[in-house]
Amino acid sequence: MVRHVVSGRAHIIGAGLAGLSAAVQLVGHGISVIVHEAAGYAGGRCRSFFDHKLECEIDNGNHLVLSGNHATRDFLRLIGADNTIDVHSPADIPFVDLADGTRWSVRPDKGRIPWSLMSSRNRVPGASLSDYLQSCRIMWAKDNQSVKDVISTGGVLWRRFWAPVIVAVTNTDPAAAGAVPMRQVFAETFAKGEAACRPVFFPQGLGRSLVLPAVDFVTAMSGELRFNHRLTGVHKINDKVAALEFGKDRIDLSENDCVISAVPAAVAQKMFDGIDGPNAFSPIVNGHFRVNQVFNVLPLLGVVGGTAEWLFSRGDVVSVTASAATSLVNLPSATVAVRFWRDIQAAYGLVDVPMPSFRIVKEKRATFLQTPDQLSRRPDRRTQWHNLYLAGDWTDTGLPATIEGSIRSGASAASAALVKMNKMGGNT
């Protein structure tokens, strides 16, 4: 990255991944940056924290990252954290069907054409070659189409592959999810072959890989993060944001300053009147169980036929994720924990092991509902105010609301802001 010194300052609202991504890009180009975060910590949904009940550090939620998520990998390299991850090679994504105990792994071919599927032993058990061929129709999906408009939502391949993958990626009922973001995900991962499908794991936790190194990078480059600094007021004059208020603090913006809003959709729409965006949301429920033994299992397991959809194992902690969890989010945590533990027992053969200490994390508005209607409401990074830009997984990234989408959105907003600031202030 070539570092220039540019007059003007960028005020980034929100220190989640989108905000940190924008900050990292801008400080690297010599922009003076202040990140304003309402909470007392950075990371948003990707933060890690010490849980006193479990007596260990856990991630707020579980996230599936693949080697084909190039923006995430670039971000990790830029902040010097690429050595904190494990990339499992060759790609091997294991599954279990709790209905009958069948186990298999998805192992993409090295090349773009999956020749191995010609043999039934390389397919999802029970799926036919024609099932796979029919699924290729997703590559021609249109903006107004849901997944059910493009591929079959019945049969073994749907139940044992497409449904668990799509719900994990979109946090939406898989049949109702928009097909176009899934087309893009497929194009960047499975359609590129094995090298783009390797699971990426964070053995030290998301916070120690994606968040803390980014904070350190920003501060090392003379950027500033202000925690417990909630935006309470925005003043606009004509086509620009003129001032920001944080309680009793008021910041008047110069002509060369810019603002990047990297907060959730509902917050942005409330603070910056006139911004459109998704207005329906979907929950995720995560469970963390501290067991008294270290498992000799892969750190990722897809689950079919259970309450959970994915299991993540890290040391003596087994974590569980259920996306689009409308049937779980309002249940008592103890009830949810029992259901999750039954899945863990069946998946790992722990039938006689009693349920250990647990933590249930409910994210009632984890992401926006990624149906075609809601996807059409995603705004561009640029707004009607020439010095205000938007970032966040809910903006029009072309991807589902994921870590990859968040990081790309921040980098995209930073790129647009940098162009504006260079034009207004010039390089010094």
N, C-alpha and C positions, 0 to 999 in steps of 0.2 A: 504494500500500500504506500503510495507516494503521499507524503504529508505536506500540505500547504497551510499557511496561516491566512485565514479569511476573516475579515471584519464582521461583526455581528455575533449574536449568541443564539443558541437553540435551547428552548425550554421544552423538555420532554415530560409529559404528564403520564406517570405510571412506570413502575420499575419491574413489570413482568418481562417475559422473554421478548415481546415485541419492542418495548421501550428500551431494554438493554441492548437489543440488536441495533436499534437506531443510534443509541448513544455510542456504541463501539465503532460503528461506521463513521460517525461525525467526528469524534475526537481523533480518530486515525487520520482524518483529513484536515486537522488543525482547527476545527471549529470549537469555540468555547461552549461547553454543554453544562446545563444544570438539569438533573433528573429530579422531579418532584414526586414523591410517593406518599400516599395517604397512610399506608400501614407502616409498621416499624421495621419492616424487612423487605428485601427484594425477592423476586421470583414468581410472585403470583401463584398460579395453579401448579407451578413446577418447583415450588420451594420444598426444602427438607426441614425437618424440625425434630427436636429431641422429645420423645414421648415418655413422660414420667411413669405412666402405667406399664409400658413395655420395657422401660429402662434402656432404650436404644433410639437411634435416629432412624426416622422413616421418611419416605416421600409423601407429600400430600396426596398424590395420585400416581397411578402407574401409566406409563406411556410406551407405546411400541414404536421404535425407530429402526429403520432399515438403512443399509449402506448406500442405497440409492437416494437417500435424503441429502442431497449435496449441499444445500444451504446450511443444514445443521452441522455437517462435517466441516464445512468452510469456517463456520462460526467457532467451532471448537478449536480448530487450528489457529485462528486469528487470536483468540484469547489465551492460547498456550495450554489448552486443556485436552488436546487430542490423546495425550498419554494417560488420561484418567478413564478411558472407556475400553471395553472389550468388544471386538468384532468377531463373531463366530464364523469361521470359514472351514469348510464350504457351507453354504446356506442350508440350514436344516431346521424346519419349523415343525415341531412335534404336536400331535393332536391325540385326544382320547375321546371316544364316544361313551358316555356313562350309561347309555341305554343298554349296551351289550358288551362293553369292555374292549371294543376294537381299538387298536392303536395304529397309527401310521405317521409318516412324516412327509411334508411337502419339501421336495428337493428339486429346485429349478435346474434346467439344463444350463450348461456353460454358454451356449449360443442363444440367439434370439428365437430360433425355431425349436420348440420343445419336442424333439424327435423321440425322446424317451417315453412319451405318452402313448406311443404306438403299442407298447406292452402294458397289459392291464396291471402288472405288479408295480408299475410306477405311477399309477393313478390313485386318487382317493378311493378307498375300498368301496366297490359297488357302483362307481361312476363309469360311464362309457366314453369312448372317444368322441362320439357325437355330442355328448354333454359339454365337453371342452370346446369343441368347434362352435357350438351354439353360443357359448359364453363370449366368444370373440366379438360378438355384435356390440359389446360395450364400447369398442373402439370407435364406433360411428354414432355414439350418443349425441343428442342435441340438447340445447339449454333447457327446454321445457319438459324434458323426459325424466321420469323417475327410473330407478333400477328395474322395477317390475315391467316397465314399458319396453325394456331392451333385452333382458335375459329372463329365462325361466326361473321362477321362484318356487319351484317344486322339485322333488327328486333328491338323490343322494348328494350330488355335487353342491347343490345349493345349501343343503342342511349342514354338510360337513366341511365346506370351504367358504363359499361366498357369504353366507349369512354371518358367521362369526368374524370374518375379516371386515365386511362392510360395516357392521354395527360398531366394531372397535374403532374404525377409521372415522366414521361420520357421527357417532353417538346419536343415531336416528334409526327408527325401525328400518331394517335393511331393504325391504321391498319399496318403502316410500321415499328412501333417500334419493337425492339428485344423482343422476347417472354421470354427469359431466365431471365433477370432481373425482369420482372413482375412475373415470377414464384416464384422467391425468395421473393419478396415483399408479394405476396399472402400467401406463406408458413409461413412467420413470423407474419402475421397479421390476415387476415380473416380466414385462415385455422386453427388458434389456438382458435378461438372463441372470444366472446365479450370482455374479459379482455385485449386482445391485440389490440383492435380496437377503444379504447377510444380516441377521439380527444384531443390533447394537445395544450393549448393556452398560449400565452405569454402576459398577460395583461399589463405588463410594457414595452413591446417591445422586439424584439429579442436581441438588444444590451445589455439591462440591465439583460438579463437572460443568454445568451450564450457567449457574448463577454467581457463586462467589468469585470464580475466575473473571467473569465479565465485570463485576463490580470492581475488582482489583485493577483490571485493565483500564477502565474508565478513569479511576482515581489516579492511576500512575501516569495517565496522559493529561493530567490537570483538570479532568472533569470533576463535577461535584454531584453528590447524591444527598438529597434532603429528605429524610424519613419523617413520618408523622406530619407531613406537609400537604394537607388536603386542599385541593382547589375548591374554592367556595364562590368565586365570581369571575365572570369574563366580560370585559368591556370591548365592544366592537364599534368601529367608526368606518362607515361606508364599506369598503371591501377588504378590511383588514382587522385583525385582532389588535387592539390598542393597549390593553392592560390585563393582567391576571391578578386575582386576589386569593390569598391563602390566609384566611382568618383576618388578622389585623395587618398582615403584610400585603402590600400592593407593589407589583412590578410593572412599571411602564415600559412598553416595548419600543425600541428604536426602529427606524425604517429598515435596518438590515437584520433585525431579529426575526426568528420564526418560532412556531409552536408545533410540536408533534403530539397529538393526542393518542396515547397508547393504553387506553382504558377500555373496559368492556363496553359493548354496544349501548346498553341502557344508560350507562353513566355519560358516555359521549353525547348521546342524544339529549340528555337533560342539561348538561353543561353548555353545549354549543347548539343552541336552538337553531333549527333549520337543517340539521343533518339527518338524513334518512338511514335506515339500517334494519336488520332483522329484529323482529319483535316477539318471536316465540323461541322458547328455550327448552333444553333437554337435560335431565339429570344424569349424573354418574355416581355410583356408590362403590367405594373401595373398602376392602377389609385387610387388616394386617394382623398376623398371628405369630406370636413369639413362641416357637417350639423349643424343646429342650434337647434338640439334636440337629446336627448339620446334615442336610440331605445331599446324597450323591446323585443328583438329578440335574437335567438341563434347567437353566434359569428361566425358561419360558415354556409354557404348555397351553395349547388351545383346548378348550373344553366344550364339548357338544353334549346337549341333553341335560345340562345342569342349570343352576341359578347363576353361577359364575360363567364367564366366557374365556377369561385368561387367568392363568396362575403365573406368578413371578416368584422365584425362589432366590434369596440372597442370604447366604450364611444360615442362621437359624430363624430367619423371618420368612414366612410365606405370605405373599400379598395376593389379593384377589380383586378383579375388576368386573363390574357389571355395568355396561353402557345402556343408554336409553332406558334407565332403570325406574320408570314411572311406577312400576308395581312394588318397588322396594323402598323408595326414598322416604315414604311416610310411615314405614313400619318401625317398631322399636329396634334399636341397634342390636339388642340381645337376640331378637328373632332373626334378624339378617345374619348375624354371626353364626347361628346354628345352621342355617341353610348353606352358608359358605363353607363351614367346616365339614359338612357332609360331602360336599364336592371334593374338598381337599383329601378327605379320608379315602374316597373312592378312587381318586386320580393317582394318589401316591401309595395306596395300599396300607393306610393307617387306621384300619377299622377298629382296632382295640385301643387306640390312643385317645384319651379324653381331650376335650377342647381346651386349649391353653388360653393365656391372657390374649386379649384382642383389642384392636381399635378399629371402629367403623367410621369412615369419613364420608359424609354425604355432601355432594356438590349439587345443589338443587337447580342451579342455572349454569352448569359446567360449560356448555357451548350453546350456540344457537341451533335451532332445529333445522337440519340441513336438507330440507325438501326443496323441490324446484321453486316453489313460491317464495320461500325465505331466501334462497340463494339469489333470486332476482333482486332482492332488496339490498344486497351488499354494495356499499359505496366504493368509489375510487379513492385512491390515496390523496388526491387533490380535492379541495373544497371550494366553495364560492368565495372564501376569504383567501387572498393570495398568499398569506403567510401562515396558514393553518393546514396541516397535513394529518392524515389519519393512518394509524397502524393498529394491528390486532388481527387475530385469526378470523374475525368476523368481516373484515374488509375483503375486497375483491381480489384475492390472491390467485384464484383459479384452482385452489386446493381445498380440501376439507379443513375444518378447524383443528389443526394439529400443531405439534411443536414445529414442524417444518414450515407450516403456513405462518405461524407467529413470527419466526425468525425472518422469513422472506418479507413479510409485511413491514417489519421494522427497517430492513435494509432498503426496501423500495421507497418508503417515506423519507428516509435519510437521503437517498439519491436525489429525489425531487427537491428537497429542501436545500441541498448543496448546490444544485443548479441555480436556484433562486438567489441564494446568498452570494454566489460568485458573480452573478449578474448585477446585483444591487451594490455589493461592496468591493468587488474585485479582489485579487490576491495582493497581499502585502508582504 
